[in-house]
Amino acid sequence: MNSSSAWTRGAAVTIDTSNLLTEEHRRERWLQAALEMTRLLLGDVDRREALRVVTGKLREVSGADYAAIVSDEPIYPEDTVVFEAVDGLGLDWYEGTPIPKQGLTAEVIRTGRKVVSQDITHEEGYDPPVQVAEALSALGLGMYLPLVAAGRMFGALIVGWRRGSLHERVAAEEAPLVEMFAGHAALALQQVQARLLVMEDRERIATDLHDSVIDRLFAIASHLYGVACKITRTDIQQQMHDAIDELDEATRQIRTAIFALRHESDAEARAMETPSGQILEEIDAARNTFGFTPRLVVHGPLDRPMPARVQRELVRAVREALANAAAHATPTTVEVNVDMTPRGIALVVTDDSHLMEHSTLHGALVRVHTRAASLGGACTVRPRRPTGTILEWRVPLAS
């Protein structure tokens, strides 16, 4: 063997080894990208952002010039799909646009079979939407891949490379890797969809609890307040107090369950835990019982830091004051006035009912006074002229 032949063979071995290493490296990149994309999609990310992750990662690892996902959802008309995510060729503006279900997109969604072509724009049945046809005319290698998971068709993944692209030849050999990527994407999107369905169910349950159960509990409490004002026997009064306290605890627990079901963001959670957020919840719960929304007037920094017990008793006083007003004879206006100062909190709830005998504390409102007194404050009830009742609750705050 002469030296020239030996050198040629050695060079060939070196090139083959280099190609193998390059191929292995690219395969690792595909696997890493697929795993990273799946991990991101299974996290806390909305649907549109999830699909942007798919197209962005796909272009990054494949060198594609264009990637898009069209979805085929039951909520769309039967002959319509939507460009959920678009990346490349300056077509990002088309994201979120509904288009007719036609051409290769319709074929792939109907049959579940992929289409891979070295010259996609001349493939039989190509027929893209007219709005994007000109931009897509630059493509050579193209792939239309179904997004299927658990027997369900989510839509199609479209990938394309410009004619003459440096990545075009290698990408043609990597079609199985693109399919693997599409499979990962479809599985992840299935999980996103399942999570959305669960969240919708939780929101529906939370809404039912809020709009039906909470309102019903408030109505029952209002009725008990109306009965309590007529009771003179101490033992029966105590039983009524216990029943109202049980309703109060049940209401609190249901509100906690609603909060957990809705999975509010941290900012929303903090807002609902503030005095203003909790008072607004009480006013909202009273709306159906009154037939109108009580007016809320706030003076001063209501959401300033305050002892947990003071905040709890303030909210409880609002709830019981509203229930007391609802127990009166058909009030047409109710106002909740909260005055916050560095020295203390004053809560005044007025209504225009036609019951004038509520000039002293009675029934369950004795508990409101007792709890206010334990905080160094007081609760009083007096007539409002010409008709109605004024309940005033005050407690001091450490300066």
N, C-alpha and C positions, 0 to 999 in steps of 0.2 A: 504494500500500500504506500503510495507516494505521499509526501507531506501535504500537498495541495488537497488531496482527497480526504486525508485525516482532518485537515482544518475545516473543510466543508462540512464533514459529518459532525465535528465538534460544534460548529456554529449552529447547525440544525438542531442539535440536542439542546443547546443553550436557548435558542428561540422557542422550542417546544416547551421547555421548562418555564421560561418567562411567560408564555401564553397560559400555561396551566396555573401559574401563580396569579396571573391577572384575572383569569376566569374564577379562581377560588376566591380572590379578594372581592370581585364584583358579586358573587353569590352571597358572601358574608354580608356585604352591604345591603343586598336585597332582604335577607333574613332579618338583619338588624332594623332596617327601616320598617318592615312589616310588623315586627314585634313592638317597636316604639309607637307606630301608628295605632296599633290595637290597644296598647296600654293607655294612650291618650284618649282614645274614643270611649274606653270603658270608664274613664274618670268623669268628673263633673263638667261636662261640656255640652253646649246646646247642639241641636241637629245641624244647623247651617255651619257652625264652626267645625263640627266633626267632619263634614264633607270637604271643607277647605283643607283640613289636615290631610285627607286622602289625596287630593289632587296635588297639593304642594309637595308631599313626601314622594309621590310617584314621579313627578318631574325631576325632583332633586336626584333620585337614585338612577333614573333611566336615561336622563338627558333629553327627555321628550320636550318638544316645543309647545305642546298643547295637551291639556287633560281636562276632562269635563265629566260630571256625573249628572245624568238625567234620571229623575225618579218617576216611578209609576205608582201612584197612590190611589186607593179607593175614593179619596175625597175629591180627586180631579175628575173631570168629564172623561168618559171612556176613550175618546180619541185624542186626549191631551196628556203630555208629559211636561215636566218642568226642569229647566236648567238649574239645579240646586247649587252647583259649584262649578266655576269656570276659571281656568288658570292658563294664561299664555295667549299669544297671537293678538294681544290687545282686545280680547273679547270678555274681559272681566265684567264689563258693564252689562253683559247679558245675563248675569247671575240673577236667579229668581224669576226669570221670564218663562211663562207657559208657551209651549210650542205644539203644533200638531204632531201626533204620533205617526211618523212616516219614515220611509227609507230604511236604511240599515238599522236604525234605532228600533223601529217597530218590529223588524224581523227578528232581532236578537231578543227583544222582550217577549215576543210571541212564541218563539221556538226554544229559547234558552241555549241556543248554540252560538259560539263565538264566530267572529269574522276577523281574520288577519290577512292583510293584503300589502304587498310591496308597493302598490299604486292604488291607494284607497279611493282616490277621487274618480278613478275610472272603473271601480268595482261595480258590477251589475247591481242595480237597485240602490245605489249610494244615496242620492236624493236628500241632501241636508236642507235645513230651513233656509229660505232665501236670505234671511237677515245675516247669516254667518257664512254663506256659501263662498263669497269672494275671499274672505280671510282664510278659509279652510282649503282653498284651491292650491295653496303653497305646499300642502302635505304630500309626502310620498308614502312612506310606511305608515300604516294606520291599523288600529285594533279596536274592535267593538266587542266588549266582554259583558256577559250577563252578571248581574249582582244577585245571586241566589243564596239563600240560607234557610235551612229547615223546610225546604220545599216551597218557600215563598220568594216571588220575584220582586225585588226592590227597585230595579231599573237597570241601567247600563252604564258601564265605565268606558269612556272614549279616550283613546290616547293616540297622538300623532307626532311624527317627526318630519321636519322640512325635507324636501328633496335635496340630496347632497349633504345632509347633516353628518357630522363626524360620528355621531352615535347610531346612525341608521342601520349599518351593517350588524353591529354587535347587538342592537336592540332586537333585530329580527330573530336572532338566535335565542333571545331571552324571553320569548313569548310565554313559555311555561312559568317563568318567574313573575311576569306581569299577571298571569292568571292566578298564581298563588297569592299575589298581593290583593287582587280583586276578591278572592275567597275570604282572606282575612278581613277586608273592608266590609264585605257583606255580613259576616258573622258579628263584627263589631256594631254595624248599623242595626242588626237585629236586636242586639242588646240595648242600643240607644232607644229604639222604638219600644221595646218591652218596658224600659224604665219610664219612658214618657207615658205609656198606658197606665203603669202603676201610679205615677204622680197624678194623672188625671183622675183615677179612682179615688186616691187619697183626698184630692181637692174637692171632689164631689161629695165624699162622706163628710169632710170638714164643713162644707157649705150647708149640707143637710142638718148637721148638728147645730150649726150656728143659727140657721134660719128657722129651724123647727123646734129643736129641743131647748135651746137657750131661751127662745122667745116663750115657749110653753112654760118653762120654769119661772120666768119672770111673771107671767100672767097668774100662775098659781100663787106665787109669793104675794102679788098684789091683792089677790082674793083673801089670802090669810091675814094680811094687814087690815083689810076691811072688816073681817070677822073679829080680829083681835081688839079693835077699838070698842066693841060692844060687850066684851067679856069683863065681868067683875070678880069672878071666883079666882082666887090665887092659884089653885092647883091646875085649873084649865088654862090659865094664862101661861103657866110654866110649860105645859105641854105644847101650846102654840109657839112659845119662844123656841123650844127644842126643835119643833118641826121647821120653823123658819131658818134656824141655824143649820139644820141638815140640808135644806134647799141651798143655802149659801155655800156650803161645802161642796155639794154636788155640782153647782154651777162653776165653782172654781176648778174642780177636777175636769169638767168637760171643756172648759176654756183651755186648760193645759193640754188636753188631748187634741183639741183643734190646732193649737200652736204646733204640736209635734207632727201632726198629719200634714200640715202645710209646708213644713220645712222652710220657713222663712230664712232669708239671708241674715248674716250677722247684724247688718244695719237695721233690717226690719225687725229682727228679734229684740234688739236694744230699744227700738222705738216703741214696741209693744209693751216692754217692761217699764217704761217711764210712766209717771202719774198721768200725764196728758193722754198717752196711748190707752191706758187702762180705763180712764174716765170716758173717753170716746167710745170704747167698747161697751160700757154700761149704757151710755146714751143710745147707741145703735140698737142694743138689745131691747130697749124700752120703746122703740119706734113703732113696732107692730101693735103693741098693747094700747098706746095712746092714739094711734092713727096719724101721728105726725112726729117729727123729730124735735125733741126738746132743744132749746137754744142754750149754747154754752158760751159763757163770757169769762174770760180769764184776765186777771190783772196781776202783773208781776211775773217773775221767773218760776213758773209752776214746776218745771223739771229740774230745779236746783237740787243738789244732794240733800236728802232728808233721811232720818232713821227709817229702817225697813218697816217697823211697826206703825209709825205714823203714816207712811204711804199706804200700808195695808188698810188701816182704819179709815183714811180719807176715801179710798175707793169703795170700801164697804158702806160708808156713810152715804156716798152718792147713790149706790145701789138701793139702799133701804129708803132713802128719801124719795127716789123716783117711784119705788114700789108703793110708798105711802101716798104719793100724789095720785098714782094710778088707781088706788082704792077709793078715791073721792068720787063725787058725782060728776062725771063727764067734763073733766077740765079740757079747755081748748088751747091753752098755752101753758107751757112749763119752762122755767128758766133756771139753769144751773150756773151760779155765779161763784167763781173761786178767786179769792184775793190772797195773793202770796206776798208776804213781807218778811224781812229778816227776823222779825219777832214772832211770827206765827202764821197760821193758815185759817182763813174764814171761808166756810162753805155756806152759801145761802141758796136754798131751793124754793122757788115760789110757784104757785099754781093759781088758776082762777076758778077753782071748783066752787060748788054752791053749798058745801058743808061748812058751817061756821062753828060747829061744836068742837073742832080740833084746836082748841086754844091751849091745851095742856098736853104734856107727854102722855101717851097711852100705849097699852099693849107692847108690841115688839120694839117701839121706839124708845122704851125705857132702856133697852140694851144698848142702843146707840149712845144715849146719855151716859150710861155707866162706863162704857168703854172710853168715851171722851174724857170723863172725869178721871179715869185711871191715868190719862196722859196729861192731867193738869188742866183740862179744858171743860167744855160744857156743851149741851145741846138743848135748844129751846124751840117751842112751836108757838106761834101766835097767829091771830087772824090777819088777813090781808083785806084792805078796803078797796072797793065795795064788797067784793067776794073773794074767797080763796084762802089760802094758807101759806104761811112763811115758816120754813124750817131753817134754823140757823145752828151751825156746828162750828165750834172754834177750838183749836188746840194751839198751845205755844210751841215755839221752836227755840232751841238754844242758839244764841247769837254767836 
